Amino acid sequence: MSEEIEGRVKRYQSRAIGLAILVHFLIIFTGIVTLVVLRQPLLIFIITHATIQAAAIANAVIGPTIYRRYLLAKSMRRLDIA
């Protein structure tokens, strides 16, 4: 069972890292929407992209640990979801 949990966590981590890389490369679309369509100043674009990138990186760093704890608690049937 531990190997199954570790496999699922590894897949989660791979997807989270892929998402962080994808967000980094989508800066051009974020820029077009923020600067051209919404007509916001450059500072708003920088703040918007930095926030999205920080959330994606935090998910890649902290997410697997939280997901592992969730799976372990679920496997021990100690998790009650209302």
C-alpha positions, -999 to +999 in steps of 0.1 A: +000+000+000+029+024+007+042+019-028+008+027-042+007+059-022+042+069-032+034+063-068+003+085-066+023+112-048+050+110-075+024+114-103+010+144-084+044+160-080+052+155-117+019+171-127+025+200-103+060+206-117+046+205-152+019+230-143+045+254-128+066+252-160+034+257-182+025+288-161+060+301-167+056+297-204+021+312-206+035+346-196+028+359-231-009+351-229-011+365-194+006+396-208-017+400-237-049+396-216-037+419-188-020+446-209-040+447-242-075+434-234-079+447-198-056+477-205-039+475-171-005+490-162+027+469-164+028+467-126-005+449-125+007+424-151+039+417-130+018+413-098-007+390-116+019+368-132+040+367-100+010+356-080+001+328-104+037+316-106+041+317-068+009+296-064+021+271-090+055+268-073+040+265-039+017+237-052+048+219-066+068+222-033+041+219-006+014+200-024+030+165-025+034+165+013-002+175+019-014+150-007+006+122+010-009+130+044-043+130+028-038+096+012-024+081+044-053+095+065-078+082+039-062+047+039-064+046+077-101+058+074-094+086+098-105+113+073-140+126+076-151+148+047-184+165+053 
